[in-house]
Amino acid sequence: MCAPLLSVGHEAEWAQINREEQEQLRASNMALTPAQRLTVGQSLSQQAVSLMVAGYRAGLVPERALWT
């Protein structure tokens, strides 16, 4: 029986998986046009603001964080 990949001793496998994922992400990012990069960046910015507002509403972020 094989040990689960999340168990101790599989660091090398995880390092390889992480390298492959990083290379795939890099390749997909390099294939984007400038307009597509702008769209992705705007979407990520909107997600970040939404997360910060949710944190503020939950009492996890000080109010001044919304206006800086």
C-alpha positions as CSV (number, residue, x, y, z in Angstrom):
1,M,0.0,0.0,0.0
2,C,1.4,3.4,-0.9
3,A,1.6,6.2,1.6
4,P,-0.6,9.3,0.8
5,L,1.2,12.1,-1.0
6,L,0.4,14.5,1.9
7,S,2.3,12.3,4.4
8,V,5.9,13.1,5.5
9,G,8.6,12.1,3.2
10,H,7.1,13.2,-0.1
11,E,8.9,16.6,-0.2
12,A,10.7,15.8,-3.5
13,E,7.5,14.9,-5.2
14,W,5.8,18.1,-4.0
15,A,8.8,20.1,-5.2
16,Q,8.4,18.6,-8.6
17,I,4.7,19.2,-8.7
18,N,5.2,22.8,-7.6
19,R,7.9,23.3,-10.3
20,E,5.6,21.9,-13.0
21,E,2.7,24.1,-11.9
22,Q,4.8,27.2,-11.8
23,E,6.1,26.5,-15.4
24,Q,2.5,26.0,-16.6
25,L,1.4,29.2,-15.0
26,R,4.4,31.1,-16.4
27,A,3.7,29.7,-19.9
28,S,0.0,30.6,-19.8
29,N,0.8,34.1,-18.5
30,M,3.4,34.7,-21.3
31,A,0.7,33.7,-23.8
32,L,-1.6,36.5,-22.7
33,T,-2.0,39.7,-24.8
34,P,-1.5,43.0,-23.0
35,A,-5.3,43.5,-23.1
36,Q,-5.9,40.1,-21.5
37,R,-3.2,40.9,-18.9
38,L,-5.1,44.1,-18.1
39,T,-8.4,42.2,-17.7
40,V,-6.8,39.6,-15.5
41,G,-5.1,42.3,-13.4
42,Q,-8.4,44.2,-12.9
43,S,-10.2,41.1,-11.9
44,L,-7.5,40.2,-9.3
45,S,-7.7,43.8,-8.0
46,Q,-11.4,43.6,-7.6
47,Q,-11.1,40.3,-5.8
48,A,-8.5,41.8,-3.4
49,V,-10.8,44.7,-2.6
50,S,-13.7,42.4,-2.1
51,L,-11.7,40.3,0.3
52,M,-10.5,43.4,2.2
53,V,-14.1,44.7,2.5
54,A,-15.3,41.3,3.7
55,G,-12.5,41.3,6.3
56,Y,-13.5,44.8,7.4
57,R,-17.2,43.7,7.8
58,A,-16.1,40.7,9.8
59,G,-14.0,43.0,12.1
60,L,-10.7,41.6,11.0
61,V,-9.4,44.7,9.2
62,P,-9.2,48.2,10.6
63,E,-11.3,50.9,8.9
64,R,-8.3,52.9,7.8
65,A,-7.2,49.9,5.6
66,L,-10.1,50.7,3.2
67,W,-9.0,54.3,2.6
68,T,-5.3,53.9,2.2
